[in-house]
């Protein structure tokens, strides 16, 4: 559920879910984390909140892609890449 919330930029719901104990490193059916999905959709507020709550920047999906690779390949948003501090 957190994956869908982050993909759709629902920051208020994401904050509540995380505060109530939802894992920021949960995976969807393609093994994308909420961070992968927020990155792919350039949801910077969600990305910031996930990172502040220790989302795994090195987590890989079923294509062996990290969130940084996903954003570089699919949406090419420099601001999102900078948020990862690479």
Backbone as XML, in Angstrom:
<?xml version="1.0"?>
<chain id="A" units="angstrom">
  <residue number="1" name="UNK">
    <atom name="N" x="0.810" y="-1.187" z="0.000"/>
    <atom name="CA" x="0.000" y="0.000" z="0.000"/>
    <atom name="C" x="0.866" y="1.269" z="0.000"/>
  </residue>
  <residue number="2" name="UNK">
    <atom name="N" x="1.964" y="1.286" z="0.782"/>
    <atom name="CA" x="2.825" y="2.464" z="0.813"/>
    <atom name="C" x="3.426" y="2.728" z="-0.567"/>
  </residue>
  <residue number="3" name="UNK">
    <atom name="N" x="3.703" y="1.687" z="-1.317"/>
    <atom name="CA" x="4.247" y="1.875" z="-2.671"/>
    <atom name="C" x="3.273" y="2.682" z="-3.529"/>
  </residue>
  <residue number="4" name="UNK">
    <atom name="N" x="2.015" y="2.319" z="-3.502"/>
    <atom name="CA" x="0.999" y="3.015" z="-4.289"/>
    <atom name="C" x="0.835" y="4.460" z="-3.827"/>
  </residue>
  <residue number="5" name="UNK">
    <atom name="N" x="0.838" y="4.659" z="-2.527"/>
    <atom name="CA" x="0.707" y="6.002" z="-1.956"/>
    <atom name="C" x="1.870" y="6.888" z="-2.408"/>
  </residue>
  <residue number="6" name="UNK">
    <atom name="N" x="3.081" y="6.357" z="-2.369"/>
    <atom name="CA" x="4.259" y="7.140" z="-2.768"/>
    <atom name="C" x="4.296" y="7.379" z="-4.271"/>
  </residue>
  <residue number="7" name="UNK">
    <atom name="N" x="3.893" y="6.400" z="-5.028"/>
    <atom name="CA" x="3.842" y="6.557" z="-6.483"/>
    <atom name="C" x="2.897" y="7.688" z="-6.877"/>
  </residue>
  <residue number="8" name="UNK">
    <atom name="N" x="1.800" y="7.810" z="-6.143"/>
    <atom name="CA" x="0.772" y="8.802" z="-6.472"/>
    <atom name="C" x="0.920" y="10.115" z="-5.713"/>
  </residue>
  <residue number="9" name="UNK">
    <atom name="N" x="2.066" y="10.300" z="-5.053"/>
    <atom name="CA" x="2.413" y="11.555" z="-4.389"/>
    <atom name="C" x="1.423" y="11.963" z="-3.303"/>
  </residue>
  <residue number="10" name="UNK">
    <atom name="N" x="0.954" y="10.997" z="-2.547"/>
    <atom name="CA" x="0.022" y="11.262" z="-1.445"/>
    <atom name="C" x="0.821" y="11.417" z="-0.158"/>
  </residue>
  <residue number="11" name="UNK">
    <atom name="N" x="1.490" y="12.556" z="-0.012"/>
    <atom name="CA" x="2.418" y="12.766" z="1.090"/>
    <atom name="C" x="1.742" y="12.667" z="2.453"/>
  </residue>
  <residue number="12" name="UNK">
    <atom name="N" x="0.548" y="13.213" z="2.605"/>
    <atom name="CA" x="-0.125" y="13.178" z="3.908"/>
    <atom name="C" x="-0.393" y="11.741" z="4.341"/>
  </residue>
  <residue number="13" name="UNK">
    <atom name="N" x="-0.846" y="10.918" z="3.416"/>
    <atom name="CA" x="-1.124" y="9.514" z="3.736"/>
    <atom name="C" x="0.180" y="8.777" z="4.002"/>
  </residue>
  <residue number="14" name="UNK">
    <atom name="N" x="1.204" y="9.057" z="3.214"/>
    <atom name="CA" x="2.509" y="8.418" z="3.424"/>
    <atom name="C" x="3.044" y="8.735" z="4.814"/>
  </residue>
  <residue number="15" name="UNK">
    <atom name="N" x="2.934" y="9.982" z="5.236"/>
    <atom name="CA" x="3.421" y="10.368" z="6.561"/>
    <atom name="C" x="2.697" y="9.608" z="7.665"/>
  </residue>
  <residue number="16" name="UNK">
    <atom name="N" x="1.384" y="9.486" z="7.539"/>
    <atom name="CA" x="0.611" y="8.754" z="8.548"/>
    <atom name="C" x="1.009" y="7.285" z="8.557"/>
  </residue>
  <residue number="17" name="UNK">
    <atom name="N" x="1.109" y="6.679" z="7.384"/>
    <atom name="CA" x="1.461" y="5.259" z="7.306"/>
    <atom name="C" x="2.830" y="4.998" z="7.923"/>
  </residue>
  <residue number="18" name="UNK">
    <atom name="N" x="3.795" y="5.840" z="7.621"/>
    <atom name="CA" x="5.148" y="5.665" z="8.160"/>
    <atom name="C" x="5.147" y="5.893" z="9.667"/>
  </residue>
  <residue number="19" name="UNK">
    <atom name="N" x="4.421" y="6.903" z="10.124"/>
    <atom name="CA" x="4.329" y="7.170" z="11.566"/>
    <atom name="C" x="3.693" y="6.001" z="12.309"/>
  </residue>
  <residue number="20" name="UNK">
    <atom name="N" x="2.798" y="5.289" z="11.624"/>
    <atom name="CA" x="2.120" y="4.140" z="12.238"/>
    <atom name="C" x="2.901" y="2.839" z="12.067"/>
  </residue>
  <residue number="21" name="UNK">
    <atom name="N" x="4.082" y="2.912" z="11.465"/>
    <atom name="CA" x="4.948" y="1.746" z="11.406"/>
    <atom name="C" x="5.118" y="1.068" z="10.062"/>
  </residue>
  <residue number="22" name="UNK">
    <atom name="N" x="4.568" y="1.642" z="9.002"/>
    <atom name="CA" x="4.757" y="1.039" z="7.675"/>
    <atom name="C" x="6.241" y="1.086" z="7.307"/>
  </residue>
  <residue number="23" name="UNK">
    <atom name="N" x="6.737" y="0.012" z="6.741"/>
    <atom name="CA" x="8.139" y="-0.058" z="6.339"/>
    <atom name="C" x="8.381" y="0.785" z="5.093"/>
  </residue>
  <residue number="24" name="UNK">
    <atom name="N" x="9.395" y="1.650" z="5.161"/>
    <atom name="CA" x="9.744" y="2.466" z="3.994"/>
    <atom name="C" x="10.483" y="1.637" z="2.945"/>
  </residue>
  <residue number="25" name="UNK">
    <atom name="N" x="10.797" y="0.393" z="3.278"/>
    <atom name="CA" x="11.535" y="-0.471" z="2.356"/>
    <atom name="C" x="10.706" y="-1.652" z="1.854"/>
  </residue>
  <residue number="26" name="UNK">
    <atom name="N" x="9.399" y="-1.550" z="1.983"/>
    <atom name="CA" x="8.511" y="-2.579" z="1.457"/>
    <atom name="C" x="8.674" y="-2.615" z="-0.067"/>
  </residue>
  <residue number="27" name="UNK">
    <atom name="N" x="8.344" y="-3.728" z="-0.704"/>
    <atom name="CA" x="8.494" y="-3.858" z="-2.163"/>
    <atom name="C" x="7.151" y="-4.187" z="-2.808"/>
  </residue>
  <residue number="28" name="UNK">
    <atom name="N" x="6.960" y="-3.718" z="-4.038"/>
    <atom name="CA" x="5.769" y="-4.076" z="-4.795"/>
    <atom name="C" x="6.033" y="-5.359" z="-5.591"/>
  </residue>
  <residue number="29" name="UNK">
    <atom name="N" x="5.143" y="-5.710" z="-6.492"/>
    <atom name="CA" x="5.264" y="-6.967" z="-7.238"/>
    <atom name="C" x="6.469" y="-7.006" z="-8.172"/>
  </residue>
  <residue number="30" name="UNK">
    <atom name="N" x="7.036" y="-5.860" z="-8.517"/>
    <atom name="CA" x="8.257" y="-5.809" z="-9.332"/>
    <atom name="C" x="9.483" y="-5.514" z="-8.474"/>
  </residue>
  <residue number="31" name="UNK">
    <atom name="N" x="9.307" y="-5.600" z="-7.168"/>
    <atom name="CA" x="10.341" y="-5.362" z="-6.162"/>
    <atom name="C" x="10.810" y="-3.908" z="-6.132"/>
  </residue>
  <residue number="32" name="UNK">
    <atom name="N" x="9.954" y="-3.003" z="-6.630"/>
    <atom name="CA" x="10.230" y="-1.576" z="-6.488"/>
    <atom name="C" x="9.868" y="-1.151" z="-5.075"/>
  </residue>
  <residue number="33" name="UNK">
    <atom name="N" x="10.707" y="-0.331" z="-4.490"/>
    <atom name="CA" x="10.421" y="0.223" z="-3.168"/>
    <atom name="C" x="9.625" y="1.520" z="-3.334"/>
  </residue>
  <residue number="34" name="UNK">
    <atom name="N" x="9.071" y="2.047" z="-2.255"/>
    <atom name="CA" x="8.422" y="3.353" z="-2.347"/>
    <atom name="C" x="9.369" y="4.418" z="-2.913"/>
  </residue>
  <residue number="35" name="UNK">
    <atom name="N" x="10.658" y="4.315" z="-2.576"/>
    <atom name="CA" x="11.634" y="5.276" z="-3.096"/>
    <atom name="C" x="11.773" y="5.161" z="-4.612"/>
  </residue>
  <residue number="36" name="UNK">
    <atom name="N" x="11.829" y="3.941" z="-5.141"/>
    <atom name="CA" x="11.874" y="3.755" z="-6.595"/>
    <atom name="C" x="10.687" y="4.476" z="-7.250"/>
  </residue>
  <residue number="37" name="UNK">
    <atom name="N" x="9.510" y="4.238" z="-6.710"/>
    <atom name="CA" x="8.288" y="4.754" z="-7.326"/>
    <atom name="C" x="8.166" y="6.267" z="-7.192"/>
  </residue>
  <residue number="38" name="UNK">
    <atom name="N" x="8.548" y="6.798" z="-6.051"/>
    <atom name="CA" x="8.527" y="8.252" z="-5.874"/>
    <atom name="C" x="9.548" y="8.909" z="-6.799"/>
  </residue>
  <residue number="39" name="UNK">
    <atom name="N" x="10.714" y="8.294" z="-6.938"/>
    <atom name="CA" x="11.756" y="8.824" z="-7.826"/>
    <atom name="C" x="11.283" y="8.838" z="-9.273"/>
  </residue>
  <residue number="40" name="UNK">
    <atom name="N" x="10.700" y="7.759" z="-9.707"/>
    <atom name="CA" x="10.262" y="7.635" z="-11.094"/>
    <atom name="C" x="9.209" y="8.688" z="-11.442"/>
  </residue>
  <residue number="41" name="UNK">
    <atom name="N" x="8.453" y="9.116" z="-10.437"/>
    <atom name="CA" x="7.399" y="10.098" z="-10.660"/>
    <atom name="C" x="7.773" y="11.499" z="-10.175"/>
  </residue>
  <residue number="42" name="UNK">
    <atom name="N" x="9.045" y="11.697" z="-9.821"/>
    <atom name="CA" x="9.569" y="13.006" z="-9.390"/>
    <atom name="C" x="8.788" y="13.611" z="-8.228"/>
  </residue>
  <residue number="43" name="UNK">
    <atom name="N" x="8.383" y="12.762" z="-7.297"/>
    <atom name="CA" x="7.622" y="13.211" z="-6.131"/>
    <atom name="C" x="8.593" y="13.624" z="-5.028"/>
  </residue>
  <residue number="44" name="UNK">
    <atom name="N" x="9.125" y="14.838" z="-5.144"/>
    <atom name="CA" x="10.232" y="15.258" z="-4.284"/>
    <atom name="C" x="9.875" y="15.331" z="-2.801"/>
  </residue>
  <residue number="45" name="UNK">
    <atom name="N" x="8.670" y="15.738" z="-2.470"/>
    <atom name="CA" x="8.288" y="15.799" z="-1.054"/>
    <atom name="C" x="8.239" y="14.397" z="-0.451"/>
  </residue>
  <residue number="46" name="UNK">
    <atom name="N" x="7.721" y="13.452" z="-1.211"/>
    <atom name="CA" x="7.676" y="12.060" z="-0.752"/>
    <atom name="C" x="9.094" y="11.506" z="-0.646"/>
  </residue>
  <residue number="47" name="UNK">
    <atom name="N" x="9.924" y="11.780" z="-1.638"/>
    <atom name="CA" x="11.317" y="11.319" z="-1.620"/>
    <atom name="C" x="12.015" y="11.813" z="-0.364"/>
  </residue>
  <residue number="48" name="UNK">
    <atom name="N" x="11.866" y="13.085" z="-0.075"/>
    <atom name="CA" x="12.494" y="13.666" z="1.110"/>
    <atom name="C" x="12.030" y="12.959" z="2.380"/>
  </residue>
  <residue number="49" name="UNK">
    <atom name="N" x="10.742" y="12.722" z="2.493"/>
    <atom name="CA" x="10.219" y="12.065" z="3.700"/>
    <atom name="C" x="10.722" y="10.624" z="3.810"/>
  </residue>
  <residue number="50" name="UNK">
    <atom name="N" x="10.767" y="9.915" z="2.704"/>
    <atom name="CA" x="11.283" y="8.540" z="2.727"/>
    <atom name="C" x="12.745" y="8.516" z="3.162"/>
  </residue>
  <residue number="51" name="UNK">
    <atom name="N" x="13.542" y="9.407" z="2.610"/>
    <atom name="CA" x="14.964" y="9.445" z="2.957"/>
    <atom name="C" x="15.173" y="9.827" z="4.417"/>
  </residue>
  <residue number="52" name="UNK">
    <atom name="N" x="14.358" y="10.732" z="4.928"/>
    <atom name="CA" x="14.449" y="11.118" z="6.345"/>
    <atom name="C" x="14.075" y="9.958" z="7.270"/>
  </residue>
  <residue number="53" name="UNK">
    <atom name="N" x="13.347" y="8.992" z="6.712"/>
    <atom name="CA" x="12.939" y="7.824" z="7.490"/>
    <atom name="C" x="13.732" y="6.579" z="7.099"/>
  </residue>
  <residue number="54" name="UNK">
    <atom name="N" x="14.933" y="6.813" z="6.600"/>
    <atom name="CA" x="15.915" y="5.756" z="6.330"/>
    <atom name="C" x="15.542" y="4.783" z="5.217"/>
  </residue>
  <residue number="55" name="UNK">
    <atom name="N" x="14.926" y="5.285" z="4.159"/>
    <atom name="CA" x="14.690" y="4.428" z="2.999"/>
    <atom name="C" x="16.042" y="3.981" z="2.444"/>
  </residue>
  <residue number="56" name="UNK">
    <atom name="N" x="16.111" y="2.735" z="2.018"/>
    <atom name="CA" x="17.350" y="2.156" z="1.499"/>
    <atom name="C" x="17.612" y="2.659" z="0.081"/>
  </residue>
  <residue number="57" name="UNK">
    <atom name="N" x="18.595" y="3.541" z="-0.069"/>
    <atom name="CA" x="18.934" y="4.108" z="-1.380"/>
    <atom name="C" x="19.547" y="3.066" z="-2.312"/>
  </residue>
  <residue number="58" name="UNK">
    <atom name="N" x="20.053" y="1.985" z="-1.762"/>
    <atom name="CA" x="20.721" y="0.957" z="-2.570"/>
    <atom name="C" x="19.826" y="-0.243" z="-2.882"/>
  </residue>
  <residue number="59" name="UNK">
    <atom name="N" x="18.572" y="-0.205" z="-2.457"/>
    <atom name="CA" x="17.647" y="-1.313" z="-2.734"/>
    <atom name="C" x="17.489" y="-1.475" z="-4.240"/>
  </residue>
  <residue number="60" name="UNK">
    <atom name="N" x="17.391" y="-2.723" z="-4.682"/>
    <atom name="CA" x="17.250" y="-3.010" z="-6.111"/>
    <atom name="C" x="15.906" y="-3.660" z="-6.393"/>
  </residue>
  <residue number="61" name="UNK">
    <atom name="N" x="15.369" y="-3.341" z="-7.564"/>
    <atom name="CA" x="14.122" y="-3.970" z="-7.990"/>
    <atom name="C" x="14.434" y="-5.264" z="-8.740"/>
  </residue>
  <residue number="62" name="UNK">
    <atom name="N" x="13.421" y="-5.870" z="-9.350"/>
    <atom name="CA" x="13.651" y="-7.156" z="-10.019"/>
    <atom name="C" x="14.506" y="-7.040" z="-11.282"/>
  </residue>
  <residue number="63" name="UNK">
    <atom name="N" x="14.789" y="-5.807" z="-11.728"/>
    <atom name="CA" x="15.691" y="-5.577" z="-12.866"/>
    <atom name="C" x="17.082" y="-5.181" z="-12.387"/>
  </residue>
  <residue number="64" name="UNK">
    <atom name="N" x="17.297" y="-5.317" z="-11.065"/>
    <atom name="CA" x="18.578" y="-4.967" z="-10.431"/>
    <atom name="C" x="18.875" y="-3.471" z="-10.517"/>
  </residue>
  <residue number="65" name="UNK">
    <atom name="N" x="17.828" y="-2.639" z="-10.570"/>
    <atom name="CA" x="17.990" y="-1.192" z="-10.649"/>
    <atom name="C" x="17.806" y="-0.556" z="-9.270"/>
  </residue>
  <residue number="66" name="UNK">
    <atom name="N" x="18.704" y="0.336" z="-8.910"/>
    <atom name="CA" x="18.517" y="1.145" z="-7.705"/>
    <atom name="C" x="17.597" y="2.318" z="-8.055"/>
  </residue>
  <residue number="67" name="UNK">
    <atom name="N" x="17.171" y="3.053" z="-7.040"/>
    <atom name="CA" x="16.326" y="4.229" z="-7.279"/>
    <atom name="C" x="17.055" y="5.249" z="-8.153"/>
  </residue>
  <residue number="68" name="UNK">
    <atom name="N" x="18.359" y="5.412" z="-7.942"/>
    <atom name="CA" x="19.140" y="6.357" z="-8.749"/>
    <atom name="C" x="19.131" y="5.958" z="-10.224"/>
  </residue>
  <residue number="69" name="UNK">
    <atom name="N" x="19.278" y="4.679" z="-10.497"/>
    <atom name="CA" x="19.264" y="4.221" z="-11.884"/>
    <atom name="C" x="17.881" y="4.404" z="-12.505"/>
  </residue>
  <residue number="70" name="UNK">
    <atom name="N" x="16.841" y="4.138" z="-11.734"/>
    <atom name="CA" x="15.474" y="4.317" z="-12.237"/>
    <atom name="C" x="15.240" y="5.769" z="-12.643"/>
  </residue>
  <residue number="71" name="UNK">
    <atom name="N" x="15.615" y="6.701" z="-11.769"/>
    <atom name="CA" x="15.375" y="8.115" z="-12.088"/>
    <atom name="C" x="16.261" y="8.571" z="-13.251"/>
  </residue>
  <residue number="72" name="UNK">
    <atom name="N" x="17.479" y="8.100" z="-13.306"/>
    <atom name="CA" x="18.376" y="8.481" z="-14.403"/>
    <atom name="C" x="17.874" y="7.946" z="-15.738"/>
  </residue>
  <residue number="73" name="UNK">
    <atom name="N" x="17.349" y="6.742" z="-15.721"/>
    <atom name="CA" x="16.902" y="6.113" z="-16.960"/>
    <atom name="C" x="15.543" y="6.617" z="-17.426"/>
  </residue>
  <residue number="74" name="UNK">
    <atom name="N" x="14.602" y="6.773" z="-16.502"/>
    <atom name="CA" x="13.218" y="7.004" z="-16.910"/>
    <atom name="C" x="12.756" y="8.450" z="-16.855"/>
  </residue>
  <residue number="75" name="UNK">
    <atom name="N" x="13.133" y="9.205" z="-15.845"/>
    <atom name="CA" x="12.588" y="10.575" z="-15.792"/>
    <atom name="C" x="13.666" y="11.643" z="-15.850"/>
  </residue>
  <residue number="76" name="UNK">
    <atom name="N" x="14.908" y="11.275" z="-15.624"/>
    <atom name="CA" x="16.054" y="12.173" z="-15.776"/>
    <atom name="C" x="15.888" y="13.491" z="-15.016"/>
  </residue>
  <residue number="77" name="UNK">
    <atom name="N" x="15.348" y="13.418" z="-13.805"/>
    <atom name="CA" x="15.153" y="14.596" z="-12.972"/>
    <atom name="C" x="16.388" y="14.800" z="-12.101"/>
  </residue>
  <residue number="78" name="UNK">
    <atom name="N" x="17.153" y="15.816" z="-12.416"/>
    <atom name="CA" x="18.407" y="16.083" z="-11.710"/>
    <atom name="C" x="18.162" y="16.360" z="-10.230"/>
  </residue>
  <residue number="79" name="UNK">
    <atom name="N" x="17.092" y="17.064" z="-9.913"/>
    <atom name="CA" x="16.783" y="17.360" z="-8.511"/>
    <atom name="C" x="16.604" y="16.072" z="-7.709"/>
  </residue>
  <residue number="80" name="UNK">
    <atom name="N" x="15.932" y="15.095" z="-8.283"/>
    <atom name="CA" x="15.735" y="13.815" z="-7.595"/>
    <atom name="C" x="17.070" y="13.114" z="-7.365"/>
  </residue>
  <residue number="81" name="UNK">
    <atom name="N" x="17.922" y="13.122" z="-8.351"/>
    <atom name="CA" x="19.233" y="12.486" z="-8.209"/>
    <atom name="C" x="20.039" y="13.191" z="-7.127"/>
  </residue>
  <residue number="82" name="UNK">
    <atom name="N" x="19.991" y="14.511" z="-7.100"/>
    <atom name="CA" x="20.717" y="15.265" z="-6.067"/>
    <atom name="C" x="20.214" y="14.934" z="-4.667"/>
  </residue>
  <residue number="83" name="UNK">
    <atom name="N" x="18.945" y="14.638" z="-4.541"/>
    <atom name="CA" x="18.385" y="14.309" z="-3.230"/>
    <atom name="C" x="19.022" y="13.056" z="-2.642"/>
  </residue>
  <residue number="84" name="UNK">
    <atom name="N" x="19.560" y="12.206" z="-3.505"/>
    <atom name="CA" x="20.219" y="10.980" z="-3.040"/>
    <atom name="C" x="21.645" y="11.239" z="-2.570"/>
  </residue>
  <residue number="85" name="UNK">
    <atom name="N" x="22.139" y="12.459" z="-2.780"/>
    <atom name="CA" x="23.486" y="12.864" z="-2.349"/>
    <atom name="C" x="24.597" y="12.062" z="-3.005"/>
  </residue>
  <residue number="86" name="UNK">
    <atom name="N" x="24.445" y="11.756" z="-4.288"/>
    <atom name="CA" x="25.513" y="11.052" z="-5.007"/>
    <atom name="C" x="26.420" y="12.068" z="-5.636"/>
  </residue>
</chain>
